[in-house]
Amino acid sequence: MTTEDDDKRVITWKGIKALGIDLSRPHVTQRLEKQGKFPKGFKLGTHTNSRRVWWRREVIAWLEAHASS
């Protein structure tokens, strides 16, 4: 069950790893995201080194979809 606050939460790469997604960062960001097979991440700022984050609800939905297949 999700709450309204869960819909607004983002997670970092460490959060993705903490959810048990054991894929490399390049595999996720350079392959799966570009192929539309993983939720799109986004940067929090405009600087080149800005932290990349993902909507938590989208990553959880991706996990649930893969768990059922």
C-alpha positions, -999 to +999 in steps of 0.1 A: +000+000+000+014+034-010+007+067+006+007+101-010+042+107+004+055+075-013+045+090-046+068+120-040+099+101-029+130+096-049+158+072-044+195+073-053+216+046-068+223+034-032+186+031-027+182+010-058+209-013-046+193-015-012+161-027-029+180-058-040+185-048-077+219-064-084+226-048-118+255-025-126+249+012-129+260+013-166+237-016-174+207+002-159+215+037-171+230+030-205+211+000-216+178-007-198+167+030-194+175+037-231+156+007-242+126+016-220+130-014-198+137+004-166+123+037-152+140+068-164+162+085-138+167+123-137+192+147-122+184+169-093+203+198-106+218+212-138+254+206-129+272+177-147+279+160-113+243+164-100+230+133-083+208+110-104+176+098-088+146+077-097+110+079-086+107+053-059+072+042-069+083+035-105+112+014-094+090-006-070+065-011-098+093-024-120+104-048-093+068-061-088+064-066-126+096-086-128+088-106-097+056-118-113+071-128-146 
